[in-house]
Amino acid sequence: MVATKLFEPGAGRMRVDRYELVGEIASGGMATVYLARLGGVGGFQRFVAMKRLHPHLQNEKEFVEMFLDEARLSAGIHHPNVVSILEVGASPVGYYLVMEYVEGDTLARILARAAGKGDRIPTPIALRIVIDALQGLNAAHELKDDKGVSVELVHRDVSPQNILVGIDGVSRITDFGVARATSRLSSTRVGQLKGKLAYMAPEQAQGEGIIDRRADVFSAGVLLWETLAGKRLFKAETEVATLQRVMNEPIPELSRVAPHLSSELCAVVKQALERDPDVRYATAGQFADALEAAATTRDGIAPPRDVAAFVRQTLGEEIEQQREAVRAWLAKSEPTHPPPLPLVTPSSVSVGAMSIPDGVQNGTRASGVGHAGRRLALPLFALGAASAALAAVVVLWLSHRDHTRAAPLPTIVVTAPPAAAAPPAAAAPAPVETEVLPVTTPEALPSDAPTQSVAPPTRPPPIPRQSRPQKKKSGGEDLNVRNPYR
């Protein structure tokens, strides 16, 4: 988030499709890079870098094709040392591509801060940064199309401005906007230069013929020379003077500018800066391998954790200030009253668990269903009935106890059942009066009161079982009962 110019929170929230623009990171001749935020459910958010083509170039076919070429080529490179392309799209405000956001800074700004202090980047840190960039560059050179054919990609703008050094200690190469490939929609006119003169290979600066990956190797050699020496190599007051240095002037020996470096390391840098492409390293991978082999105990190569510590030491205060500024911006830009949460529709599993099974209506299962459902429903019904009966008994007993304490005991008239022989239908049965017994509670009975035994009610005679017909067997066959399904 370093060097990001945040927008005013009160100016209104600017969005491009589903991304909210937070601030401007950098702007060039073809596009502007913004810090953008992608929101989601449950407070999810992710910061990305959005590169958007300038509005006045939206109708320029050449620039639109260059922009789409960069997106397509970069999206095919999958390597930890290359900035990933996440999405490319077109909106009413123009074409844009969404990139991985690297929290850190460019190698150019880190070199400028070190030079401002009269210092250099430590050699092991510089070697790790450049080796990471070479690994990413080699992955770009090896890119193949869908048919497995090499696209012969050449970056053509390998420079400190396009090397991002992250706070995680990993360096990544970015900006393939002027890259050349056989599958590009646009083509470079003869004599037209693309890239930065101070980092161009001589064959690229001439603007004639077809260049290959060895031009990027030369540019990486210039980048490494400046990182180790702490000064510019070809840069002059004017572009003409810069071009003259690139094409003709002798290249200063690195050992004279930085005598603390080993001779093996200086020899590797010298070979990368050979003006004859056939003498240079053929690939960026060979260049990286030679650097690792030349890094003796005197030089060494720092691990990523040491690079991360160096970035925090150099940029930590600025990064923290930028984080605080972004947090304050987000707090001011959020609405005062957030929208209500959307209604959540239960899943099919929960709906099925709460609904009545098929074939069940009004609490009973329809016909045609087996006995398993009845066995499940009857115990539940019996349990509910027993609970209700128990609650009723408790309530009646409590109310009856309170009533007996405050009022005289009532009497109950017991009416005997009618005789077995029923009278004629026209005549009503006459009730038979029996002895009236007072209802007493356990508290009202004296301790010496005699107990009366009450005879249990007479059970009705059992219903005789219907006799089953006897089976007559003749040759093992039942003659009286035949199975209709046999």
DALIN-V971850 format. One record per helix or strand of 2 or more residues. SS is the DSSP state (a for helix, b for strand). FROM is the first residue (numbers start at 0). TO is the last residue. Records with the same first field share a line. If there is no record, write none. Layout:
SS->FROM-TO ; FROM-TO
This chain:
b->4-5 ; 14-15 ; 18-26 ; 30-38 ; 44-52 ; 84-90 ; 93-99 ; 103-105 ; 162-165 ; 170-172 ; 359-360 ; 363-364 ; 410-411 ; 436-437 ; 472-473 ; 476-477
a->8-10 ; 40-42 ; 54-56 ; 60-74 ; 106-115 ; 122-140 ; 159-161 ; 196-198 ; 201-205 ; 213-228 ; 238-246 ; 253-256 ; 262-271 ; 283-293 ; 303-332 ; 347-353 ; 370-405
